[in-house]
Amino acid sequence: MSLEILSMIGSGIFGAIIKLFAMGMQNRAEQQSQLIKSLQAIANVNTQVAETVNSNEKMQITRMIIVLSILSIIVGMFFIPIIYPDTTMQVMTEVKTGGSYIFGLIDTTKTTEVWTELKGAVVYQDIRIAMHIILGAYIGQSLASVRR
């Protein structure tokens, strides 16, 4: 084969590879522009919903009632055992029996869940997290509406 034919085949293959790369980059650019358009549409919808919620007093009152009722339930769970000290609470606890022997080759660990009765004030981790989420969302929404 002559050198001219090899260089012609090589340049043809190189041109095809470059064209494939260019097509891939163009496809990615189109995907990114479509993604930006869809994100802008979502942002517009979210803005419209926020404006509707903030302008409608009945929705604001409903939201306040929901938040206050959930907070009163959570606070009630904290204070009922303090007000009535004879009140007991049932808590699910995990009890592990058995063990691991011979470098973990034999494992006889068995986990069972048992209801345990507790007296006094009990603070569940989930309740604290829920209260922080509710208060943070409500205060954050209030701060965002003040800055507008």
DRENPADO-221418 format. One record per residue: residue number from 1; residue in one letter; x negated, z, y of N, C-alpha, C in turn. Coordinates in nm, 3 decimals, decimal comma, always signed. Layout:
N
- NUM	A	X	Z	Y	X	Z	Y	X	Z	Y
...
END
This chain:
148
- 1	M	-0,084	+0,000	-0,118	+0,000	+0,000	+0,000	-0,089	+0,000	+0,124
- 2	S	-0,045	-0,074	+0,218	-0,128	-0,083	+0,337	-0,102	+0,036	+0,429
- 3	L	-0,192	+0,058	+0,518	-0,185	+0,169	+0,612	-0,067	+0,155	+0,707
- 4	E	-0,030	+0,032	+0,742	+0,083	+0,012	+0,832	+0,214	+0,054	+0,767
- 5	I	+0,230	+0,025	+0,639	+0,354	+0,062	+0,569	+0,362	+0,214	+0,557
- 6	L	+0,251	+0,279	+0,523	+0,251	+0,426	+0,512	+0,284	+0,490	+0,646
- 7	S	+0,226	+0,439	+0,755	+0,255	+0,498	+0,886	+0,400	+0,472	+0,927
- 8	M	+0,456	+0,357	+0,889	+0,595	+0,327	+0,920	+0,689	+0,420	+0,842
- 9	I	+0,662	+0,442	+0,714	+0,745	+0,534	+0,632	+0,731	+0,676	+0,685
- 10	G	+0,609	+0,718	+0,716	+0,586	+0,853	+0,768	+0,657	+0,877	+0,900
- 11	S	+0,648	+0,779	+0,991	+0,715	+0,796	+1,120	+0,867	+0,793	+1,104
- 12	G	+0,918	+0,716	+1,008	+1,062	+0,715	+0,982	+1,111	+0,850	+0,931
- 13	I	+1,035	+0,908	+0,838	+1,071	+1,041	+0,785	+1,061	+1,146	+0,894
- 14	F	+0,953	+1,138	+0,976	+0,937	+1,233	+1,086	+1,052	+1,221	+1,186
- 15	G	+1,093	+1,099	+1,219	+1,205	+1,078	+1,311	+1,335	+1,133	+1,255
- 16	A	+1,356	+1,115	+1,124	+1,478	+1,167	+1,061	+1,480	+1,320	+1,064
- 17	I	+1,366	+1,383	+1,040	+1,359	+1,530	+1,041	+1,385	+1,582	+1,182
- 18	I	+1,324	+1,518	+1,282	+1,346	+1,560	+1,421	+1,492	+1,543	+1,458
- 19	K	+1,556	+1,433	+1,414	+1,698	+1,409	+1,443	+1,784	+1,519	+1,380
- 20	L	+1,752	+1,561	+1,256	+1,826	+1,669	+1,190	+1,812	+1,800	+1,267
- 21	F	+1,690	+1,829	+1,313	+1,671	+1,950	+1,394	+1,752	+1,944	+1,523
- 22	A	+1,752	+1,828	+1,587	+1,827	+1,812	+1,712	+1,977	+1,829	+1,688
- 23	M	+2,027	+1,774	+1,577	+2,169	+1,788	+1,545	+2,204	+1,935	+1,518
- 24	G	+2,116	+2,006	+1,447	+2,139	+2,149	+1,421	+2,142	+2,229	+1,550
- 25	M	+2,049	+2,199	+1,641	+2,048	+2,271	+1,769	+2,172	+2,239	+1,851
- 26	Q	+2,217	+2,113	+1,846	+2,338	+2,076	+1,920	+2,460	+2,148	+1,860
- 27	N	+2,468	+2,158	+1,728	+2,579	+2,229	+1,664	+2,579	+2,377	+1,703
- 28	R	+2,460	+2,437	+1,706	+2,452	+2,578	+1,746	+2,494	+2,597	+1,891
- 29	A	+2,455	+2,504	+1,978	+2,494	+2,513	+2,119	+2,646	+2,501	+2,134
- 30	E	+2,708	+2,411	+2,058	+2,853	+2,396	+2,062	+2,922	+2,522	+2,010
- 31	Q	+2,868	+2,581	+1,901	+2,926	+2,705	+1,848	+2,918	+2,817	+1,950
- 32	Q	+2,804	+2,827	+2,019	+2,790	+2,933	+2,118	+2,884	+2,912	+2,236
- 33	S	+2,903	+2,787	+2,278	+2,996	+2,763	+2,389	+3,140	+2,794	+2,346
- 34	Q	+3,177	+2,760	+2,222	+3,310	+2,795	+2,173	+3,327	+2,945	+2,161
- 35	L	+3,221	+3,014	+2,118	+3,227	+3,159	+2,108	+3,246	+3,223	+2,246
- 36	I	+3,175	+3,172	+2,344	+3,189	+3,224	+2,480	+3,330	+3,200	+2,532
- 37	K	+3,387	+3,082	+2,505	+3,524	+3,053	+2,547	+3,624	+3,148	+2,481
- 38	S	+3,605	+3,173	+2,351	+3,699	+3,264	+2,282	+3,683	+3,407	+2,332
- 39	L	+3,561	+3,450	+2,361	+3,541	+3,584	+2,416	+3,602	+3,597	+2,555
- 40	Q	+3,594	+3,491	+2,634	+3,656	+3,494	+2,766	+3,808	+3,501	+2,754
- 41	A	+3,864	+3,430	+2,656	+4,009	+3,436	+2,635	+4,051	+3,576	+2,593
- 42	I	+3,974	+3,638	+2,504	+4,004	+3,775	+2,461	+3,993	+3,871	+2,579
- 43	A	+3,890	+3,854	+2,662	+3,874	+3,940	+2,779	+3,991	+3,924	+2,875
- 44	N	+4,039	+3,802	+2,892	+4,155	+3,779	+2,980	+4,279	+3,848	+2,925
- 45	V	+4,300	+3,839	+2,794	+4,416	+3,905	+2,732	+4,405	+4,056	+2,748
- 46	N	+4,285	+4,110	+2,724	+4,266	+4,255	+2,740	+4,291	+4,299	+2,884
- 47	T	+4,247	+4,218	+2,979	+4,270	+4,251	+3,119	+4,419	+4,249	+3,152
- 48	Q	+4,490	+4,150	+3,100	+4,634	+4,143	+3,123	+4,706	+4,263	+3,062
- 49	V	+4,666	+4,303	+2,941	+4,728	+4,419	+2,876	+4,699	+4,546	+2,956
- 50	A	+4,575	+4,562	+3,001	+4,539	+4,681	+3,079	+4,616	+4,685	+3,210
- 51	E	+4,632	+4,571	+3,275	+4,709	+4,568	+3,399	+4,855	+4,601	+3,375
- 52	T	+4,910	+4,551	+3,263	+5,049	+4,582	+3,229	+5,068	+4,730	+3,201
- 53	V	+4,975	+4,787	+3,124	+4,984	+4,929	+3,091	+4,969	+5,015	+3,215
- 54	N	+4,874	+4,982	+3,301	+4,850	+5,063	+3,420	+4,962	+5,048	+3,523
- 55	S	+5,028	+4,934	+3,526	+5,133	+4,915	+3,625	+5,268	+4,970	+3,577
- 56	N	+5,284	+4,992	+3,448	+5,411	+5,040	+3,395	+5,406	+5,192	+3,383
- 57	E	+5,485	+5,261	+3,464	+5,484	+5,408	+3,464	+5,539	+5,466	+3,335
- 58	K	+5,636	+5,398	+3,274	+5,693	+5,450	+3,148	+5,590	+5,450	+3,037
- 59	M	+5,503	+5,348	+3,034	+5,398	+5,345	+2,933	+5,297	+5,457	+2,957
- 60	Q	+5,267	+5,484	+3,084	+5,173	+5,591	+3,114	+5,230	+5,726	+3,072
- 61	I	+5,358	+5,748	+3,099	+5,420	+5,874	+3,061	+5,425	+5,888	+2,908
- 62	T	+5,456	+5,779	+2,839	+5,459	+5,782	+2,693	+5,321	+5,815	+2,638
- 63	R	+5,218	+5,753	+2,694	+5,081	+5,780	+2,649	+5,044	+5,926	+2,674
- 64	M	+5,083	+5,979	+2,790	+5,053	+6,120	+2,819	+5,125	+6,212	+2,722
- 65	I	+5,251	+6,181	+2,689	+5,325	+6,265	+2,595	+5,260	+6,262	+2,458
- 66	I	+5,217	+6,146	+2,413	+5,151	+6,137	+2,282	+5,022	+6,218	+2,281
- 67	V	+4,941	+6,203	+2,385	+4,813	+6,275	+2,390	+4,837	+6,426	+2,397
- 68	L	+4,930	+6,467	+2,482	+4,956	+6,611	+2,495	+5,016	+6,671	+2,368
- 69	S	+5,099	+6,595	+2,297	+5,156	+6,649	+2,173	+5,048	+6,663	+2,066
- 70	I	+4,959	+6,565	+2,055	+4,851	+6,576	+1,957	+4,757	+6,690	+1,993
- 71	L	+4,724	+6,703	+2,121	+4,638	+6,813	+2,163	+4,704	+6,948	+2,140
- 72	S	+4,836	+6,958	+2,163	+4,903	+7,086	+2,140	+4,904	+7,122	+1,992
- 73	I	+4,917	+7,023	+1,904	+4,910	+7,051	+1,760	+4,771	+7,101	+1,724
- 74	I	+4,668	+7,035	+1,777	+4,531	+7,076	+1,747	+4,503	+7,216	+1,801
- 75	V	+4,543	+7,241	+1,925	+4,520	+7,374	+1,984	+4,601	+7,479	+1,909
- 76	G	+4,722	+7,443	+1,867	+4,803	+7,537	+1,789	+4,735	+7,575	+1,659
- 77	M	+4,669	+7,478	+1,596	+4,598	+7,509	+1,472	+4,483	+7,606	+1,498
- 78	F	+4,426	+7,602	+1,620	+4,321	+7,697	+1,654	+4,376	+7,837	+1,681
- 79	F	+4,488	+7,845	+1,753	+4,535	+7,974	+1,803	+4,635	+8,045	+1,713
- 80	I	+4,702	+7,978	+1,623	+4,798	+8,046	+1,534	+4,730	+8,155	+1,451
- 81	P	+4,614	+8,129	+1,389	+4,549	+8,237	+1,314	+4,503	+8,352	+1,403
- 82	I	+4,475	+8,327	+1,530	+4,432	+8,434	+1,620	+4,552	+8,519	+1,659
- 83	I	+4,664	+8,455	+1,687	+4,785	+8,528	+1,726	+4,842	+8,604	+1,606
- 84	Y	+4,847	+8,540	+1,491	+4,897	+8,602	+1,368	+4,782	+8,615	+1,269
- 85	P	+4,708	+8,727	+1,274	+4,587	+8,738	+1,191	+4,615	+8,742	+1,041
- 86	D	+4,737	+8,770	+0,999	+4,767	+8,773	+0,857	+4,789	+8,633	+0,799
- 87	T	+4,788	+8,533	+0,886	+4,810	+8,396	+0,841	+4,689	+8,349	+0,762
- 88	T	+4,717	+8,284	+0,650	+4,608	+8,229	+0,569	+4,614	+8,077	+0,575
- 89	M	+4,499	+8,015	+0,556	+4,491	+7,870	+0,554	+4,430	+7,829	+0,421
- 90	Q	+4,482	+7,720	+0,366	+4,429	+7,665	+0,242	+4,331	+7,552	+0,276
- 91	V	+4,212	+7,561	+0,220	+4,107	+7,463	+0,249	+4,056	+7,407	+0,117
- 92	M	+4,040	+7,275	+0,111	+3,986	+7,211	-0,008	+3,834	+7,225	-0,007
- 93	T	+3,778	+7,282	-0,115	+3,633	+7,295	-0,125	+3,586	+7,232	-0,255
- 94	E	+3,463	+7,186	-0,255	+3,403	+7,128	-0,373	+3,319	+7,233	-0,444
- 95	V	+3,338	+7,244	-0,576	+3,261	+7,338	-0,657	+3,181	+7,256	-0,757
- 96	K	+3,049	+7,276	-0,755	+2,962	+7,204	-0,848	+2,918	+7,299	-0,958
- 97	T	+2,927	+7,253	-1,082	+2,881	+7,330	-1,197	+2,783	+7,245	-1,275
- 98	G	+2,700	+7,310	-1,354	+2,601	+7,238	-1,432	+2,474	+7,220	-1,353
- 99	G	+2,395	+7,126	-1,396	+2,269	+7,102	-1,327	+2,200	+6,979	-1,380
- 100	S	+2,077	+6,959	-1,333	+1,995	+6,846	-1,374	+1,874	+6,901	-1,449
- 101	Y	+1,849	+6,849	-1,567	+1,743	+6,901	-1,652	+1,649	+6,788	-1,693
- 102	I	+1,530	+6,824	-1,730	+1,424	+6,734	-1,777	+1,404	+6,619	-1,678
- 103	F	+1,360	+6,658	-1,559	+1,328	+6,563	-1,453	+1,444	+6,469	-1,421
- 104	G	+1,566	+6,517	-1,433	+1,683	+6,438	-1,397	+1,733	+6,346	-1,507
- 105	L	+1,671	+6,351	-1,625	+1,717	+6,264	-1,734	+1,852	+6,310	-1,789
- 106	I	+1,872	+6,441	-1,793	+1,998	+6,496	-1,841	+2,068	+6,559	-1,720
- 107	D	+2,182	+6,505	-1,687	+2,256	+6,553	-1,571	+2,393	+6,602	-1,616
- 108	T	+2,415	+6,732	-1,607	+2,543	+6,790	-1,648	+2,624	+6,837	-1,528
- 109	T	+2,591	+6,784	-1,412	+2,661	+6,825	-1,290	+2,804	+6,775	-1,292
- 110	K	+2,896	+6,867	-1,265	+3,038	+6,831	-1,259	+3,093	+6,889	-1,128
- 111	T	+3,158	+6,804	-1,052	+3,213	+6,846	-0,923	+3,365	+6,850	-0,934
- 112	T	+3,422	+6,964	-0,899	+3,568	+6,978	-0,896	+3,610	+7,025	-0,758
- 113	E	+3,732	+6,988	-0,721	+3,785	+7,030	-0,592	+3,886	+7,142	-0,615
- 114	V	+3,869	+7,250	-0,537	+3,950	+7,368	-0,555	+4,004	+7,409	-0,418
- 115	W	+4,131	+7,452	-0,416	+4,188	+7,504	-0,292	+4,143	+7,648	-0,275
- 116	T	+4,088	+7,680	-0,157	+4,040	+7,814	-0,127	+4,123	+7,869	-0,012
- 117	E	+4,161	+7,996	-0,023	+4,241	+8,060	+0,081	+4,150	+8,131	+0,179
- 118	L	+4,166	+8,100	+0,307	+4,085	+8,162	+0,412	+4,176	+8,236	+0,509
- 119	K	+4,127	+8,347	+0,561	+4,201	+8,422	+0,663	+4,130	+8,409	+0,796
- 120	G	+4,208	+8,408	+0,903	+4,151	+8,399	+1,037	+4,145	+8,257	+1,087
- 121	A	+4,071	+8,237	+1,194	+4,063	+8,105	+1,258	+3,968	+8,016	+1,181
- 122	V	+4,015	+7,898	+1,148	+3,934	+7,800	+1,077	+3,925	+7,676	+1,165
- 123	V	+3,804	+7,629	+1,187	+3,784	+7,510	+1,269	+3,733	+7,399	+1,177
- 124	Y	+3,816	+7,299	+1,157	+3,776	+7,185	+1,076	+3,691	+7,090	+1,159
- 125	Q	+3,593	+7,032	+1,096	+3,508	+6,935	+1,166	+3,590	+6,814	+1,209
- 126	D	+3,684	+6,771	+1,124	+3,766	+6,654	+1,159	+3,852	+6,680	+1,281
- 127	I	+3,902	+6,802	+1,296	+3,986	+6,834	+1,410	+3,904	+6,832	+1,538
- 128	R	+3,783	+6,886	+1,531	+3,698	+6,883	+1,650	+3,665	+6,740	+1,690
- 129	I	+3,634	+6,657	+1,592	+3,602	+6,517	+1,622	+3,723	+6,447	+1,681
- 130	A	+3,841	+6,470	+1,624	+3,963	+6,406	+1,676	+3,990	+6,450	+1,819
- 131	M	+3,969	+6,577	+1,847	+3,992	+6,627	+1,983	+3,893	+6,564	+2,081
- 132	H	+3,769	+6,550	+2,040	+3,670	+6,486	+2,128	+3,706	+6,340	+2,152
- 133	I	+3,753	+6,271	+2,049	+3,788	+6,130	+2,065	+3,906	+6,115	+2,161
- 134	I	+4,008	+6,198	+2,142	+4,127	+6,188	+2,227	+4,093	+6,220	+2,371
- 135	L	+4,022	+6,330	+2,391	+3,987	+6,367	+2,528	+3,895	+6,265	+2,593
- 136	G	+3,797	+6,215	+2,517	+3,706	+6,115	+2,572	+3,777	+5,987	+2,609
- 137	A	+3,868	+5,941	+2,522	+3,941	+5,817	+2,551	+4,033	+5,836	+2,671
- 138	Y	+4,099	+5,950	+2,678	+4,194	+5,973	+2,787	+4,120	+5,988	+2,920
- 139	I	+4,011	+6,066	+2,919	+3,935	+6,085	+3,043	+3,867	+5,954	+3,083
- 140	G	+3,814	+5,880	+2,984	+3,751	+5,751	+3,014	+3,849	+5,653	+3,074
- 141	Q	+3,970	+5,650	+3,021	+4,072	+5,560	+3,075	+4,110	+5,603	+3,216
- 142	S	+4,117	+5,733	+3,238	+4,150	+5,782	+3,372	+4,040	+5,747	+3,472
- 143	L	+3,915	+5,761	+3,432	+3,804	+5,727	+3,521	+3,802	+5,577	+3,550
- 144	A	+3,830	+5,496	+3,449	+3,828	+5,351	+3,469	+3,940	+5,308	+3,561
- 145	S	+4,056	+5,374	+3,553	+4,166	+5,334	+3,640	+4,143	+5,381	+3,783
- 146	V	+4,065	+5,489	+3,804	+4,036	+5,536	+3,939	+3,941	+5,440	+4,009
- 147	R	+3,847	+5,382	+3,938	+3,746	+5,296	+3,998	+3,801	+5,158	+4,035
- 148	R	+3,915	+5,120	+3,988	+3,968	+4,986	+4,018	+4,015	+4,975	+4,157
END
